[in-house]
Structure formats: structure tokens, C-alpha cells
């Protein structure tokens, strides 16, 4: 069994401890979601495991033939190469084998009578057979097509950052390493590509460690959640839903836990609980646990609300109106006779195809981009804040608290109470000891969080958010979602993050390209479900039906409407069986962590774990069937 074992990993960055003597193992079929606030050291841990950083102490032990593939947030690809050449330019074994074969083939073709050239070709061909590298090119083309990269001869230097990220993703997926490290893989992917990536990773044979803000993505792919928090690593079995429950319990039990953070996780849990049945598939058996959480969490007094509700100016009913709006950028039609009235208090989500013009619409609304024709009217009472993908320059040598004090020493909340800069920083997950830190010492994500807080301190009544989930961690997004839930103004959000859009938008504009914009009233998950149902219905309608004589048609079987007696008894006990299997799985995983150096023992435990996973899959499938007919 291929296993990575880390012992006593320790790393500091300035005055901050990123890893405080971490110990863990990663087993062959682990699916780990790594989360933590920006600046907590997630990317540094990936760099350490990938061997691209040696600034830490401790040991990482793997078998000699262990391979690791790493997708960074900004892949470093040669800009002079084409897409296909860039994918195959890596130094991984399969790419070296392919390049060696191509060179040997070229040499043999030029000198067919050269015995040495012939032997090199035969050796290279044998290695291609041994590593099954022949299908690599077709596999890469399939992956790139699913990631919406169709021009394989395009030069890297002509591509956007998002396109380069997708090429890098294709490069690392084709390697099929023992451990796949992915840093924000869903950034710049539309929802079709994200759905494909979920399915691809579900059948991946090796181990997976992924850093992502996409909580639905985590729900689908993860069987463990690891959280980095002030140098400590907390490990939770299960997916994101299970993590939210256990995180709430841990925060409530720790005497030093921040009360506001505890309440925030309870709110998050309540939201998960309210929509769990509609959103989940194999996790539905855990719904009862969420329903019981209210009576189990909270052993001490907590505040009734997370106080992020800042005051704001009065906003009139008519906020923004677009009439007969037309816009074309180069050869791309962005808006075509577009009309919309945006009113006070609305929650609008904008999503759709990459490059279709979603950010351009925000720029039009913010009056940073003029229309070719048409009218944009902004209400007189509007005070707008625009969180863009490219933030304003931040003075690197200023301290955090001084940077925010430029807006004011205090702001006023909805109740008219004065809130200090220090309190706001703490509410946005900057602990008090960091408030005097120079901005240049912050991570990129921490700078984005600080910039967002500055915008909110200006107390706008219209908030424009352009892909906020690309740069903000899950904890910060939870704070932002809570702020928006109490915000009395209008919020317009561009995002591909299904979870975030479900929480902050109830009216959608879906860009499908060439100026076409679909309108939908409801949550983003509902839109995706409806779109999928329409696609299936259309495909079914197009399928030719076999002709059949009426007298030859057999009687239609009676439709099942309820459980049999035996099935009802099975239904009454199946959740207990599932819980028992999950408890057994947790025990086996604990034993694996305790026996990381005993590879014979680990092999036996892995076999037990695989068997338990198989049993759980069967029981969850059975649960889904029985639940359709249970009363």
C-alpha cells in the first residue's frame, strides 16, 4: 500500500507559526479536504509535501517509487509552448517516457540503418508499453475538452490566467500520481467542468489532498476534512457537512473558543440542516444528526447573533436600471438589447460561461465601462462598494489597523452602536495579536480579506462582488455570507461557487454567450437541477420510439407506492446500521493513524477500510431507494 507519513513538521513565517510539529499519514484511498483561514499555511503545507519548499523541519517518508502531482494556484508553464506541448513538458515519468520515445523515433526515422538508433527506438517502445503511455495523448485531449480548452495549438502566452490554470490541471491529472495535490482546482471552472472534475476524482485510484473554497465540491469528493488552525492540524472524518457538525461541537467545548465564531458555525449548521435533503445524495442518512444538533451543542452562554451588521445610508426602491443596453468587446457580444430593473434589497447572482461578459456587466453597473448604446440609471441614494477580482494597490508598509483607520476609527452598526476597528478585525478573523502587522507580511488571501473589510467599513448600500470565492477562504466566506444575510441593501454577485450563490442570491442572470442571458427566480442549485432535467427531457424526446401494435402491448406493471412489511422493518433499522458502519470506519482510521510505521498492519487495516466503504455504499444506495417510498 502506498502511504505518505509526515513526522514533526514545523514551520514559521515571520512571527507566525504555520505548522506546530504536525504528524499525519495519507493512505492510498484518502480523499482529504484541507481548509483554514487565509494565511494559516495551507499552500505552504502543499509546497512542503510536494518538495518545492525546504523551509520546514521534520520528516516526510514515502516508498521509493511514490509519486506526487501538484497543481498550484498559478501553474508555471512555458509561455512559448502550445497547449499540448505545455502539458507534456513536465518532468514526470510518463512525460519523460513520451519525449524519449518521440526523440528515438525521429532519430530512427532519419537513420534507419543505424543499429544504435534502432536499439534506442526499440527500448523506448518497450518502455511505452510497460508504462501504458500510448493513450496519454488521447486522454489529455479528453481532459482538456472537458475543461473547455479546445484549441490545442494555441500558445500559452495568448491565454488568460484561468485558461492556464485549466491546462495545468490537465497536466497534473494525466500523471495519475500516488498523491494528487490540488490548490483551488475549481477556480476559473464553470459548473459543467466542476461536475466533470467531481466524477473524475471519484474514480481516482490514488490519494487526494485538495485546498478549495467550494463546499459542495468538498461534500462530493472528501472523506476527511483537515483544518489548519494556528499551527495545529485538526482531522475530521467525513465530508463538509460532517465537518460543520463536529466543528460546532469542538468550538462549543473549548473554553477559549471565540463566542462569535461559535455562533457563526451554529448558523452555518442550521443552514446546512435546512437544505440537506434537497442538496445531498449519499449523505442523506446524516440528516437526523443535524436535526439533533441543537440539543447537543452549546454548553455555555453565547451571544445571540454574530454582529457584522454595519449601518448604512437609506436606499431608495429604484436602485439601478438598464434600458436597451448593448455592449460588444472586440468580437464578443456581451449585452444585446438588455433590460433590467434592480431594486432595493435584491439578491442577484450572475453566473454562466467563462468569457461571456459577467464581469463586464458589473463594470457597466459600476459605471467603469460605457455601453455602446442604451442607458444605465443609478439611483440618487446609491452608495456602491465594488469588490473586484483585481484589488486596489495596498500600501505594503502600513500596519493593518492604520490602513483601516483611514476609513475611520469607529463605524456604526444598525443599532447605532459604535464598533471599533479592532472589533471589526476580530470579526473578520484577524486575531488581536495581528492588528499591528505590516501588510507586506500578510498572505495574498489575508490582503483580500483586509480589502473586503475596508469596503464594508465604508458602509455601502449596494454591494458588487466579482468572484469573491476565488480568493477568500471558507471561514471568511461564512462571515461574508452572514454579513449579507443581515445587509439591508442590494447585493449583486458574480460567481461559479454553487454553495455561495445558494446562500446569497435568489434571482439569477445566467450568461450563455453571444449576448444571451437567461433569467431564473430561485436558488442556483434549483437552476442546475432544472437545467439538467430539461436536458434529459430533450434527449428523451429526440429518441425514436419503437412502433408497437396496441394489442401486443403488455399490461403496464403496477407502480410501487409504499414499502412492503419487510422493507418497512429494514427502513426502521437501516440508519442505525449505517451509523454503526461509520463508527467502525472511524475506529479503523484511528488504528491506521496509530500504526503508520507498520506497513503489514496498514495493509490489513486498508482492506478492512475498503470493505467498510463497500458496505456503506450498498447501504446508502439501499437507503435512497427505501426513502422514496417511506411514509
Secondary structure, DSSP 8 states (H G I E B T S, - for coil): ---EEEEEEEEEETTEEEEEEEEEEE-TT-EEEEE--TTSSHHHHHHHHHTS---SEEEEE--TT--EEEE-SS----TTSBHHHHHTTS-SHHHHHHHHHHHHHHHHHH-TT-HHHHHHHHHHHHHHHHTT-TTHHHHHHHHHHHTT---TT-BGGGS-HHHHHHHHHHHHHHH--SEEEEESTTTT--HHHHHHHHHHHHT-SSEEEEE-S-HHHHHHH-SEEEEEETTEEEEEES-HHHHHHHHHHHHHH-TT--HHHHHHHHHHHHHHHHHHHHH-STTGGGHHHHHHHHHHS-SS---SS----B------SEEEEEEEEEEEETTEEEEEEEEEEEETT-EEEEEESTTSSHHHHHHHHTTSS--SEEEEEE-TT--EEEE-SS-----TTSBHHHHHHTT-SEEEBTTS-EEEHHHHHHHTT--GGGTT-BGGGS-HHHHHHHHHHHHHHT--SEEEEESGGGTS-HHHHHHHHHHHHH--SEEEEE---HHHHHHH-SEEEEEEETTEEEEEES-HHHHHHHHHHHHHHHHHHHS------GGG---------S--HHHHHHHHHHHHHHHHHHHHHHHHHHHHHHTTT-HHHHHHHHHHHHHHHHHHHHHHHHHHHHHTT--
